[in-house]
Amino acid sequence: MAEEHVDVLIVGAGLSGIGAACHLRRACPGKTFTILEARDAIGGTWDLFRYPGVRSDSDMFTLGYSFKPWTQAKAIADGDSIRDYVRETAGQYGIDREVRFGHRVVRAEWSSKHARWTVEALRADTGETVRFTCSLLFACSGYYRYDQGYTPDFEGIEDFAGQVVHPQHWPEDLDYSGKRVLVIGSGATAVTLVPSMADTAGHVTMLQRSPSYVLSLPSVDPAAERLRRLLPTKTAYAAVRWMNMFRMMLLFQLSRRKPDLVKRLLRKGLRAQLPAGYDVDTHFTPTYNPWDQRMCFVPDGDLLKAIKRGRASVVTDRIERFTERGVRLTSGTELEADVIVTATGLNLVAMGGVTLTVDGADVELPKTVAYKGMMLSGVPNFVYTLGYTNASWTLKADLVAEYVCRLLKHMDAHGYRSVTPLEPTSPAREPLIDLKSGYVRRGLDKMPKQGASAPWRLHQNYPRDVLLLRHGSVEDEGVEFARAPVGQGASVA
Ligand SMILES: Cc1cc2nc3c(=O)[nH]c(=O)nc-3n(C[C@H](O)[C@H](O)[C@H](O)COP(=O)(O)OP(=O)(O)OC[C@H]3O[C@@H](n4cnc5c(N)ncnc54)[C@H](O)[C@@H]3O)c2cc1C
């Protein structure tokens, strides 16, 4: 079977894949590329999730691309607007024409002899396996399973007479008007769903095992609006992007250094917005420190307003089992419901579930070490995008894509055919993601590790990454470049 060859093969047409392709088109117009996308649409997360009120929880000035200003006033945007933004960007740069939909990448084999990847994809329409070859494989495949959200094994779930829905698989025709809705969870999805459903539902109860930190942010930021009025669009966008990034960094650093102060401030903010006498300690004070898990942002305090209006309430308890009418809690209470939403999370998956092999040997991801948070030790010409845990995903995705362009130019200028990250000499290894959230803990053992120091350490710090990825050298002690393919008189740099 004839194989198509491209310089760069991108896996995934979400925010990262489309961004990566735009960067290539802008900085490396001579390079050929194709995007293989398992689904039949552009947008990834922002096309998949269709639950009521789906929105970003970081601001669009940092979740937007560096090269494409977010021009709407609302900094926290709804899913449709984000999907439209990604699609518009793809159209603007002609990237939509380069996407092969319904192509799920399942396997990629690196051959050092030929200095190229052979990539196998399953076609959704015909069921056949198709092959592509590429010089560089760029995984922009997100971080979770698309086919199945995570639901714990709830005892007796089959006994429940009402409807159980997972936010990742929202039925288009779900009618919950006037109904008693129970949302299980306390993460970003739960805090989005509760106020969105509260206006239509009879009542919405958020049932959480343990609380999350919740911070109310204005959906339209007055400081950003002022800058947007004063400066030309592109300048204002860049200024607001940096401003918001620094604000998030400040919050993160303060949370890590002065957790008690941040706890006090968050508690004070909540007290002011919740009804008098509300039990903030039980329902909004986690046992962990701020930013040990992702903080939940609520635009204009919508969740707190819904609670204050009596449209929603929070119960903090454990589920003993599902019953015919709802759920029974360990405290003995039975919560009755017509619809139960299991906002219980995602199933983490690394590199889109693609099996990687290098010269015939399977790559065992947990044994690899991330290099600059974007390549893997021992895996040549392979790059992946994994966004920040404490700031907007796209800040990192843009830097990774820019780095790829620099890397390709550098390799062309020096006649290199391959670039392979090395293992750090220090044996210290740490988990790749430094969050203690359930979905992270469940999936970490299948993920690559990080090392103790740069360039194998992720700092989750944008300014530091700007220096490392945008301005730092692409040649350092952590990588090996090779000119001719190995076995054909390779000269290693
Ligand atoms: C509900 C929700 C809200 C979020 N809100 C925010 C937020 O406010 N701020 C933030 O920074 N982050 C947020 N995130 C994280 C979010 O996933 C990223 O912001 C961003 O959308 C990731 O883009 P991506 O393109 O890397 O991955 P995705 O959006 O996951 O897209 C990956 C694409 O790759 C495709 N793909 C995967 N595997 C394969 C394969 N093997 N073969 C072919 N195609 C494949 C998928 O079909 C998909 O289209 C949120 C996540 C969720 C689930």
The ligand as an ORCA input file, in Angstrom:
! r2SCAN-3c Opt
* xyz 0 1
  C     -14.620     20.540     30.216
  C     -13.214     21.035     30.101
  C     -12.928     22.373     30.332
  C     -11.623     22.837     30.215
  N     -11.362     24.153     30.467
  C     -10.097     24.596     30.368
  C      -9.783     25.969     30.611
  O     -10.621     26.783     30.925
  N      -8.500     26.361     30.498
  C      -7.507     25.483     30.168
  O      -6.372     25.900     30.066
  N      -7.787     24.211     29.913
  C      -9.032     23.735     30.011
  N      -9.299     22.418     29.765
  C      -8.231     21.555     29.286
  C      -8.441     21.476     27.759
  O      -8.520     20.178     27.370
  C      -7.406     22.311     27.018
  O      -7.605     23.649     27.295
  C      -7.443     22.196     25.497
  O      -8.735     22.159     24.989
  C      -6.660     21.028     25.066
  O      -6.567     21.077     23.675
  P      -5.855     19.916     22.894
  O      -6.033     20.209     21.467
  O      -4.477     19.741     23.393
  O      -6.640     18.608     23.349
  P      -8.139     18.220     23.058
  O      -9.038     19.367     23.120
  O      -8.427     17.081     23.972
  O      -8.117     17.716     21.551
  C      -7.419     16.555     21.207
  C      -7.875     16.089     19.844
  O      -7.071     14.981     19.486
  C      -7.891     13.963     18.975
  N      -7.228     12.684     19.237
  C      -6.899     12.142     20.432
  N      -6.281     10.960     20.267
  C      -6.214     10.742     18.935
  C      -5.691      9.680     18.138
  N      -5.100      8.608     18.679
  N      -5.787      9.784     16.786
  C      -6.361     10.872     16.211
  N      -6.891     11.895     16.918
  C      -6.807     11.831     18.266
  C      -9.205     14.106     19.708
  O     -10.257     13.515     18.990
  C      -9.311     15.620     19.817
  O      -9.981     16.192     18.730
  C     -10.592     21.936     29.877
  C     -10.887     20.582     29.675
  C     -12.172     20.125     29.784
  C     -12.442     18.671     29.567
*
